[in-house]
């Protein structure tokens, strides 16, 4: 196995949940524990971004507009996330792909825009259940990756975090087994390595889909799993903390 210096990362995706009280609870919980072995990111809904104080964790948005500014009611510009101290943004989440008809090309566009503004994309890929069942999931994921590689080039993956999130495991309680997660993470790395093996080796790849305190250690101990993108469990500060502590040291 090639040496790497990938730093583990755990990101919490609050989705359209949470409130001001949760910000307080999570800040209090995290202030008592050393989490310096892992990069932690919290991605609350946009209105709450300004409610966080200086923390041991970074902030991320859950989306950006594919426009830079202008007459686009209801949208949020990438520059606004920067101004609100975000360092990351979730892009290509399966819920946005489904609810907002985001295509691979649109997601790739947004990844390019985030990089232009020095925001790290948490770029999500992952297959629905029927594609898992018919065995076409490697091709499906390769297509999602290829759209972004085509738009920003392989070198940009130095500054992109990939999250593998099988759709059948998101919010369902049906976690991928550590072996299933590892198999796809290794595939993603090999796919990037066809173009640049160093970049593939250094790229941080997260697993997402019903990660909990009780399964995080096993998932994160897989060689190509560098951390997690956490939905439901990130709304419980104690659970989220225990997931962060499960990251590799
Ligand atoms: C997610 O929404 O990115 C996610 C992984 O959700 P959950 O952890 O609830 O499955």
py3Dmol code that shows the C-alpha trace and the ligand (Angstrom):
import py3Dmol

protein = """\
ATOM      1  CA  UNK A   1       0.000   0.000   0.000  1.00  0.00           C
ATOM      2  CA  UNK A   2       1.292   3.489  -0.913  1.00  0.00           C
ATOM      3  CA  UNK A   3       1.957   5.876   2.010  1.00  0.00           C
ATOM      4  CA  UNK A   4      -0.436   8.783   2.321  1.00  0.00           C
ATOM      5  CA  UNK A   5      -0.998  11.736   4.599  1.00  0.00           C
ATOM      6  CA  UNK A   6      -4.759  11.940   4.306  1.00  0.00           C
ATOM      7  CA  UNK A   7      -6.286  13.670   7.317  1.00  0.00           C
ATOM      8  CA  UNK A   8      -9.542  12.106   8.522  1.00  0.00           C
ATOM      9  CA  UNK A   9     -12.627  14.269   8.154  1.00  0.00           C
ATOM     10  CA  UNK A  10     -16.137  13.975   9.566  1.00  0.00           C
ATOM     11  CA  UNK A  11     -18.870  16.312   8.290  1.00  0.00           C
ATOM     12  CA  UNK A  12     -22.371  16.721   9.702  1.00  0.00           C
ATOM     13  CA  UNK A  13     -25.164  17.477   7.262  1.00  0.00           C
ATOM     14  CA  UNK A  14     -28.078  18.910   9.221  1.00  0.00           C
ATOM     15  CA  UNK A  15     -30.225  18.995   6.057  1.00  0.00           C
ATOM     16  CA  UNK A  16     -33.391  21.052   6.789  1.00  0.00           C
ATOM     17  CA  UNK A  17     -33.180  20.370  10.547  1.00  0.00           C
ATOM     18  CA  UNK A  18     -31.783  22.003  13.650  1.00  0.00           C
ATOM     19  CA  UNK A  19     -32.274  25.316  15.407  1.00  0.00           C
ATOM     20  CA  UNK A  20     -30.394  27.903  17.465  1.00  0.00           C
ATOM     21  CA  UNK A  21     -30.549  25.667  20.551  1.00  0.00           C
ATOM     22  CA  UNK A  22     -28.733  22.885  18.690  1.00  0.00           C
ATOM     23  CA  UNK A  23     -25.880  25.257  17.819  1.00  0.00           C
ATOM     24  CA  UNK A  24     -25.395  25.928  21.539  1.00  0.00           C
ATOM     25  CA  UNK A  25     -25.562  22.239  22.437  1.00  0.00           C
ATOM     26  CA  UNK A  26     -23.058  21.187  19.806  1.00  0.00           C
ATOM     27  CA  UNK A  27     -20.634  23.989  20.731  1.00  0.00           C
ATOM     28  CA  UNK A  28     -20.831  23.019  24.400  1.00  0.00           C
ATOM     29  CA  UNK A  29     -20.365  19.315  23.702  1.00  0.00           C
ATOM     30  CA  UNK A  30     -17.376  19.809  21.426  1.00  0.00           C
ATOM     31  CA  UNK A  31     -15.668  22.370  23.697  1.00  0.00           C
ATOM     32  CA  UNK A  32     -15.017  19.659  26.291  1.00  0.00           C
ATOM     33  CA  UNK A  33     -13.207  17.149  24.059  1.00  0.00           C
ATOM     34  CA  UNK A  34      -9.992  17.066  22.069  1.00  0.00           C
ATOM     35  CA  UNK A  35     -10.853  16.381  18.415  1.00  0.00           C
ATOM     36  CA  UNK A  36      -7.530  17.538  17.004  1.00  0.00           C
ATOM     37  CA  UNK A  37      -6.928  14.198  15.207  1.00  0.00           C
ATOM     38  CA  UNK A  38      -9.807  14.838  12.801  1.00  0.00           C
ATOM     39  CA  UNK A  39     -11.162  17.704  10.691  1.00  0.00           C
ATOM     40  CA  UNK A  40     -14.775  18.250  11.733  1.00  0.00           C
ATOM     41  CA  UNK A  41     -17.230  20.197   9.597  1.00  0.00           C
ATOM     42  CA  UNK A  42     -20.780  21.220  10.466  1.00  0.00           C
ATOM     43  CA  UNK A  43     -23.153  22.047   7.595  1.00  0.00           C
ATOM     44  CA  UNK A  44     -26.298  23.693   9.015  1.00  0.00           C
ATOM     45  CA  UNK A  45     -29.069  25.313   6.956  1.00  0.00           C
ATOM     46  CA  UNK A  46     -27.990  28.720   5.594  1.00  0.00           C
ATOM     47  CA  UNK A  47     -29.830  30.924   8.164  1.00  0.00           C
ATOM     48  CA  UNK A  48     -27.853  29.359  11.014  1.00  0.00           C
ATOM     49  CA  UNK A  49     -24.366  29.866   9.593  1.00  0.00           C
ATOM     50  CA  UNK A  50     -24.019  33.188  11.419  1.00  0.00           C
ATOM     51  CA  UNK A  51     -25.022  31.655  14.756  1.00  0.00           C
ATOM     52  CA  UNK A  52     -21.759  29.805  15.385  1.00  0.00           C
ATOM     53  CA  UNK A  53     -18.885  31.269  17.419  1.00  0.00           C
ATOM     54  CA  UNK A  54     -15.226  30.397  16.946  1.00  0.00           C
ATOM     55  CA  UNK A  55     -15.101  26.645  17.141  1.00  0.00           C
ATOM     56  CA  UNK A  56     -12.870  23.614  16.873  1.00  0.00           C
ATOM     57  CA  UNK A  57     -14.890  22.669  13.823  1.00  0.00           C
ATOM     58  CA  UNK A  58     -15.259  24.254  10.405  1.00  0.00           C
ATOM     59  CA  UNK A  59     -18.489  25.339   8.724  1.00  0.00           C
ATOM     60  CA  UNK A  60     -19.905  24.213   5.416  1.00  0.00           C
ATOM     61  CA  UNK A  61     -22.903  25.090   3.275  1.00  0.00           C
ATOM     62  CA  UNK A  62     -25.310  22.489   1.899  1.00  0.00           C
ATOM     63  CA  UNK A  63     -25.488  23.934  -1.620  1.00  0.00           C
ATOM     64  CA  UNK A  64     -24.592  26.916  -3.791  1.00  0.00           C
ATOM     65  CA  UNK A  65     -26.228  28.445  -6.820  1.00  0.00           C
ATOM     66  CA  UNK A  66     -24.582  27.735 -10.147  1.00  0.00           C
ATOM     67  CA  UNK A  67     -24.835  31.490 -10.750  1.00  0.00           C
ATOM     68  CA  UNK A  68     -22.261  33.790  -9.134  1.00  0.00           C
ATOM     69  CA  UNK A  69     -24.770  36.551  -8.248  1.00  0.00           C
ATOM     70  CA  UNK A  70     -27.818  38.391  -9.541  1.00  0.00           C
ATOM     71  CA  UNK A  71     -31.546  38.000  -9.980  1.00  0.00           C
ATOM     72  CA  UNK A  72     -31.994  34.426  -8.718  1.00  0.00           C
ATOM     73  CA  UNK A  73     -34.566  34.539  -5.954  1.00  0.00           C
ATOM     74  CA  UNK A  74     -34.069  32.007  -3.198  1.00  0.00           C
ATOM     75  CA  UNK A  75     -30.537  31.099  -4.228  1.00  0.00           C
ATOM     76  CA  UNK A  76     -27.293  31.473  -2.265  1.00  0.00           C
ATOM     77  CA  UNK A  77     -24.053  32.567  -3.919  1.00  0.00           C
ATOM     78  CA  UNK A  78     -20.738  30.885  -3.290  1.00  0.00           C
ATOM     79  CA  UNK A  79     -19.242  34.260  -2.250  1.00  0.00           C
ATOM     80  CA  UNK A  80     -21.882  34.501   0.509  1.00  0.00           C
ATOM     81  CA  UNK A  81     -20.767  31.199   2.017  1.00  0.00           C
ATOM     82  CA  UNK A  82     -17.189  32.472   1.982  1.00  0.00           C
ATOM     83  CA  UNK A  83     -18.269  35.644   3.741  1.00  0.00           C
ATOM     84  CA  UNK A  84     -20.036  33.556   6.412  1.00  0.00           C
ATOM     85  CA  UNK A  85     -16.731  31.752   7.142  1.00  0.00           C
ATOM     86  CA  UNK A  86     -17.557  28.524   5.351  1.00  0.00           C
ATOM     87  CA  UNK A  87     -14.634  26.451   4.188  1.00  0.00           C
ATOM     88  CA  UNK A  88     -16.677  23.633   2.662  1.00  0.00           C
ATOM     89  CA  UNK A  89     -19.834  23.056   0.661  1.00  0.00           C
ATOM     90  CA  UNK A  90     -21.789  19.838   0.061  1.00  0.00           C
ATOM     91  CA  UNK A  91     -22.398  19.380  -3.668  1.00  0.00           C
ATOM     92  CA  UNK A  92     -24.206  16.655  -5.560  1.00  0.00           C
ATOM     93  CA  UNK A  93     -26.043  15.310  -2.519  1.00  0.00           C
ATOM     94  CA  UNK A  94     -28.560  12.722  -3.705  1.00  0.00           C
ATOM     95  CA  UNK A  95     -31.438  14.663  -2.114  1.00  0.00           C
ATOM     96  CA  UNK A  96     -30.595  17.701  -4.264  1.00  0.00           C
ATOM     97  CA  UNK A  97     -30.095  15.509  -7.315  1.00  0.00           C
ATOM     98  CA  UNK A  98     -33.604  14.084  -6.704  1.00  0.00           C
ATOM     99  CA  UNK A  99     -35.541  17.109  -5.351  1.00  0.00           C
ATOM    100  CA  UNK A 100     -33.951  19.718  -7.612  1.00  0.00           C
ATOM    101  CA  UNK A 101     -33.134  17.621 -10.680  1.00  0.00           C
ATOM    102  CA  UNK A 102     -29.413  18.340 -10.376  1.00  0.00           C
ATOM    103  CA  UNK A 103     -27.608  16.574 -13.233  1.00  0.00           C
ATOM    104  CA  UNK A 104     -24.008  15.376 -13.202  1.00  0.00           C
ATOM    105  CA  UNK A 105     -23.145  18.369 -15.402  1.00  0.00           C
ATOM    106  CA  UNK A 106     -24.787  20.914 -13.092  1.00  0.00           C
ATOM    107  CA  UNK A 107     -23.041  19.394 -10.078  1.00  0.00           C
ATOM    108  CA  UNK A 108     -19.730  19.555 -11.979  1.00  0.00           C
ATOM    109  CA  UNK A 109     -20.402  23.206 -12.737  1.00  0.00           C
ATOM    110  CA  UNK A 110     -20.967  23.959  -9.060  1.00  0.00           C
ATOM    111  CA  UNK A 111     -17.795  22.078  -8.095  1.00  0.00           C
ATOM    112  CA  UNK A 112     -15.873  24.337 -10.493  1.00  0.00           C
ATOM    113  CA  UNK A 113     -17.462  27.441  -9.009  1.00  0.00           C
ATOM    114  CA  UNK A 114     -16.709  26.372  -5.427  1.00  0.00           C
ATOM    115  CA  UNK A 115     -13.063  25.703  -6.309  1.00  0.00           C
ATOM    116  CA  UNK A 116     -12.783  29.073  -8.051  1.00  0.00           C
ATOM    117  CA  UNK A 117     -13.813  30.686  -4.748  1.00  0.00           C
ATOM    118  CA  UNK A 118     -11.517  28.443  -2.663  1.00  0.00           C
ATOM    119  CA  UNK A 119     -14.317  26.522  -1.001  1.00  0.00           C
ATOM    120  CA  UNK A 120     -13.702  22.783  -0.628  1.00  0.00           C
ATOM    121  CA  UNK A 121     -16.460  20.744  -2.270  1.00  0.00           C
ATOM    122  CA  UNK A 122     -17.760  17.733  -0.352  1.00  0.00           C
ATOM    123  CA  UNK A 123     -18.675  16.099  -3.641  1.00  0.00           C
ATOM    124  CA  UNK A 124     -21.239  13.296  -3.231  1.00  0.00           C
ATOM    125  CA  UNK A 125     -21.569  10.240  -5.422  1.00  0.00           C
ATOM    126  CA  UNK A 126     -23.576   7.069  -4.920  1.00  0.00           C
ATOM    127  CA  UNK A 127     -25.999   4.677  -6.517  1.00  0.00           C
ATOM    128  CA  UNK A 128     -29.728   4.055  -5.962  1.00  0.00           C
ATOM    129  CA  UNK A 129     -30.919   0.644  -4.794  1.00  0.00           C
ATOM    130  CA  UNK A 130     -31.892  -0.708  -8.244  1.00  0.00           C
ATOM    131  CA  UNK A 131     -28.416   0.046  -9.599  1.00  0.00           C
ATOM    132  CA  UNK A 132     -26.838  -1.666  -6.582  1.00  0.00           C
ATOM    133  CA  UNK A 133     -29.091  -4.679  -7.180  1.00  0.00           C
ATOM    134  CA  UNK A 134     -28.356  -4.971 -10.902  1.00  0.00           C
ATOM    135  CA  UNK A 135     -24.615  -4.687 -10.262  1.00  0.00           C
ATOM    136  CA  UNK A 136     -24.058  -1.555 -12.408  1.00  0.00           C
ATOM    137  CA  UNK A 137     -22.910   0.639  -9.511  1.00  0.00           C
ATOM    138  CA  UNK A 138     -19.266   1.014 -10.544  1.00  0.00           C
ATOM    139  CA  UNK A 139     -20.331   2.389 -13.954  1.00  0.00           C
ATOM    140  CA  UNK A 140     -22.896   4.674 -12.324  1.00  0.00           C
ATOM    141  CA  UNK A 141     -20.326   6.145  -9.940  1.00  0.00           C
ATOM    142  CA  UNK A 142     -17.676   6.408 -12.668  1.00  0.00           C
ATOM    143  CA  UNK A 143     -20.081   8.562 -14.681  1.00  0.00           C
ATOM    144  CA  UNK A 144     -20.652  10.882 -11.710  1.00  0.00           C
ATOM    145  CA  UNK A 145     -16.889  11.196 -11.212  1.00  0.00           C
ATOM    146  CA  UNK A 146     -16.168  11.663 -14.918  1.00  0.00           C
ATOM    147  CA  UNK A 147     -18.475  14.669 -15.203  1.00  0.00           C
ATOM    148  CA  UNK A 148     -16.465  16.472 -12.527  1.00  0.00           C
ATOM    149  CA  UNK A 149     -13.078  15.328 -13.878  1.00  0.00           C
ATOM    150  CA  UNK A 150     -14.117  16.640 -17.307  1.00  0.00           C
ATOM    151  CA  UNK A 151     -15.140  20.022 -15.851  1.00  0.00           C
ATOM    152  CA  UNK A 152     -12.256  20.739 -13.439  1.00  0.00           C
ATOM    153  CA  UNK A 153      -9.478  18.290 -14.379  1.00  0.00           C
ATOM    154  CA  UNK A 154      -7.869  15.600 -12.266  1.00  0.00           C
ATOM    155  CA  UNK A 155      -5.444  18.015 -10.511  1.00  0.00           C
ATOM    156  CA  UNK A 156      -8.410  19.753  -8.874  1.00  0.00           C
ATOM    157  CA  UNK A 157      -9.035  16.582  -6.849  1.00  0.00           C
ATOM    158  CA  UNK A 158      -6.217  17.797  -4.598  1.00  0.00           C
ATOM    159  CA  UNK A 159      -8.841  20.220  -3.266  1.00  0.00           C
ATOM    160  CA  UNK A 160     -11.970  18.083  -3.447  1.00  0.00           C
ATOM    161  CA  UNK A 161     -13.316  15.718  -0.795  1.00  0.00           C
ATOM    162  CA  UNK A 162     -15.407  12.878  -2.223  1.00  0.00           C
ATOM    163  CA  UNK A 163     -18.288  11.371  -0.246  1.00  0.00           C
ATOM    164  CA  UNK A 164     -19.545   7.946  -1.272  1.00  0.00           C
ATOM    165  CA  UNK A 165     -23.190   7.838  -0.212  1.00  0.00           C
ATOM    166  CA  UNK A 166     -25.183   4.855  -1.452  1.00  0.00           C
ATOM    167  CA  UNK A 167     -28.707   6.254  -1.733  1.00  0.00           C
ATOM    168  CA  UNK A 168     -30.220   3.076  -0.301  1.00  0.00           C
ATOM    169  CA  UNK A 169     -28.289   3.705   2.918  1.00  0.00           C
ATOM    170  CA  UNK A 170     -29.181   7.386   3.414  1.00  0.00           C
ATOM    171  CA  UNK A 171     -31.593   7.914   6.285  1.00  0.00           C
ATOM    172  CA  UNK A 172     -32.755   4.300   6.016  1.00  0.00           C
ATOM    173  CA  UNK A 173     -30.827   2.749   8.887  1.00  0.00           C
ATOM    174  CA  UNK A 174     -29.480   0.300   6.268  1.00  0.00           C
ATOM    175  CA  UNK A 175     -25.744   0.974   6.446  1.00  0.00           C
ATOM    176  CA  UNK A 176     -23.395  -0.397   3.788  1.00  0.00           C
ATOM    177  CA  UNK A 177     -21.215  -3.091   5.296  1.00  0.00           C
ATOM    178  CA  UNK A 178     -17.600  -2.054   5.901  1.00  0.00           C
ATOM    179  CA  UNK A 179     -16.638  -4.395   3.020  1.00  0.00           C
ATOM    180  CA  UNK A 180     -19.178  -2.813   0.651  1.00  0.00           C
ATOM    181  CA  UNK A 181     -17.951   0.681   1.564  1.00  0.00           C
ATOM    182  CA  UNK A 182     -14.295  -0.318   1.166  1.00  0.00           C
ATOM    183  CA  UNK A 183     -14.971  -1.931  -2.215  1.00  0.00           C
ATOM    184  CA  UNK A 184     -16.452   1.273  -3.635  1.00  0.00           C
ATOM    185  CA  UNK A 185     -13.881   3.568  -1.989  1.00  0.00           C
ATOM    186  CA  UNK A 186     -11.074   1.472  -3.499  1.00  0.00           C
ATOM    187  CA  UNK A 187     -12.843   1.634  -6.872  1.00  0.00           C
ATOM    188  CA  UNK A 188     -13.086   5.451  -6.661  1.00  0.00           C
ATOM    189  CA  UNK A 189      -9.389   5.690  -5.824  1.00  0.00           C
ATOM    190  CA  UNK A 190      -8.464   3.351  -8.683  1.00  0.00           C
ATOM    191  CA  UNK A 191     -10.641   5.361 -11.054  1.00  0.00           C
ATOM    192  CA  UNK A 192      -8.800   8.589 -10.147  1.00  0.00           C
ATOM    193  CA  UNK A 193      -5.455   6.738 -10.278  1.00  0.00           C
ATOM    194  CA  UNK A 194      -5.980   5.975 -13.976  1.00  0.00           C
ATOM    195  CA  UNK A 195      -5.236   9.672 -14.474  1.00  0.00           C
ATOM    196  CA  UNK A 196      -2.971  10.486 -11.522  1.00  0.00           C
ATOM    197  CA  UNK A 197      -1.967   7.979  -8.865  1.00  0.00           C
ATOM    198  CA  UNK A 198      -0.597  10.602  -6.437  1.00  0.00           C
ATOM    199  CA  UNK A 199      -3.817  12.560  -6.469  1.00  0.00           C
ATOM    200  CA  UNK A 200      -5.809   9.353  -6.051  1.00  0.00           C
ATOM    201  CA  UNK A 201      -3.690   8.372  -3.071  1.00  0.00           C
ATOM    202  CA  UNK A 202      -4.082  11.737  -1.334  1.00  0.00           C
ATOM    203  CA  UNK A 203      -7.786  12.303  -2.041  1.00  0.00           C
ATOM    204  CA  UNK A 204      -9.960  12.164   1.081  1.00  0.00           C
ATOM    205  CA  UNK A 205     -12.955   9.863   0.533  1.00  0.00           C
ATOM    206  CA  UNK A 206     -15.787   9.805   3.078  1.00  0.00           C
ATOM    207  CA  UNK A 207     -18.529   7.245   3.563  1.00  0.00           C
ATOM    208  CA  UNK A 208     -22.098   8.424   4.206  1.00  0.00           C
ATOM    209  CA  UNK A 209     -25.286   6.478   4.895  1.00  0.00           C
ATOM    210  CA  UNK A 210     -26.706   5.730   8.330  1.00  0.00           C
ATOM    211  CA  UNK A 211     -23.383   6.118  10.146  1.00  0.00           C
ATOM    212  CA  UNK A 212     -23.887   5.993  13.936  1.00  0.00           C
ATOM    213  CA  UNK A 213     -21.669   5.887  16.974  1.00  0.00           C
ATOM    214  CA  UNK A 214     -22.132   2.119  16.992  1.00  0.00           C
ATOM    215  CA  UNK A 215     -20.871   1.408  13.440  1.00  0.00           C
ATOM    216  CA  UNK A 216     -18.413   4.268  12.838  1.00  0.00           C
ATOM    217  CA  UNK A 217     -15.268   2.536  14.150  1.00  0.00           C
ATOM    218  CA  UNK A 218     -15.700  -0.462  11.860  1.00  0.00           C
ATOM    219  CA  UNK A 219     -16.478   1.668   8.801  1.00  0.00           C
ATOM    220  CA  UNK A 220     -13.682   4.173   9.426  1.00  0.00           C
ATOM    221  CA  UNK A 221     -11.110   1.440  10.005  1.00  0.00           C
ATOM    222  CA  UNK A 222     -11.314   0.377   6.345  1.00  0.00           C
ATOM    223  CA  UNK A 223      -8.117   1.396   4.523  1.00  0.00           C
ATOM    224  CA  UNK A 224      -9.786   3.651   1.931  1.00  0.00           C
ATOM    225  CA  UNK A 225     -12.437   5.163   4.209  1.00  0.00           C
ATOM    226  CA  UNK A 226     -11.116   8.498   5.501  1.00  0.00           C
ATOM    227  CA  UNK A 227     -14.138   9.557   7.550  1.00  0.00           C
ATOM    228  CA  UNK A 228     -17.833  10.178   7.110  1.00  0.00           C
ATOM    229  CA  UNK A 229     -20.619  12.448   5.949  1.00  0.00           C
ATOM    230  CA  UNK A 230     -23.232  12.160   8.657  1.00  0.00           C
ATOM    231  CA  UNK A 231     -26.910  13.097   8.375  1.00  0.00           C
ATOM    232  CA  UNK A 232     -29.315  12.072  11.140  1.00  0.00           C
ATOM    233  CA  UNK A 233     -26.688  11.321  13.782  1.00  0.00           C
ATOM    234  CA  UNK A 234     -25.111  14.775  13.378  1.00  0.00           C
ATOM    235  CA  UNK A 235     -28.243  16.255  15.003  1.00  0.00           C
ATOM    236  CA  UNK A 236     -27.355  14.578  18.288  1.00  0.00           C
ATOM    237  CA  UNK A 237     -24.202  16.274  19.641  1.00  0.00           C
ATOM    238  CA  UNK A 238     -23.119  13.269  21.748  1.00  0.00           C
ATOM    239  CA  UNK A 239     -23.596  10.823  18.857  1.00  0.00           C
ATOM    240  CA  UNK A 240     -21.847  13.158  16.443  1.00  0.00           C
ATOM    241  CA  UNK A 241     -18.941  13.555  18.850  1.00  0.00           C
ATOM    242  CA  UNK A 242     -18.584   9.799  19.248  1.00  0.00           C
ATOM    243  CA  UNK A 243     -18.497   9.445  15.433  1.00  0.00           C
ATOM    244  CA  UNK A 244     -15.775  12.116  15.238  1.00  0.00           C
ATOM    245  CA  UNK A 245     -13.773  10.287  17.916  1.00  0.00           C
ATOM    246  CA  UNK A 246     -14.054   7.087  15.831  1.00  0.00           C
ATOM    247  CA  UNK A 247     -11.996   8.662  13.033  1.00  0.00           C
ATOM    248  CA  UNK A 248      -8.556   7.125  12.412  1.00  0.00           C
ATOM    249  CA  UNK A 249      -5.643   8.483  14.471  1.00  0.00           C
TER     250      UNK A 249
END
"""
ligand_1 = """\
10
LIG
C -26.613 12.305 4.393
O -27.650 12.913 4.285
O -25.603 12.730 3.808
C -26.588 11.092 5.205
C -25.565 10.295 5.109
O -27.689 10.852 6.012
P -27.837 9.726 7.152
O -26.551 9.723 7.937
O -29.005 10.164 7.961
O -28.052 8.432 6.447
"""
view = py3Dmol.view(width=600, height=400)
view.addModel(protein, "pdb")
view.setStyle({"model": 0}, {"cartoon": {"style": "trace"}})
view.addModel(ligand_1, "xyz")
view.setStyle({"model": 1}, {"stick": {}})
view.zoomTo()
view.show()
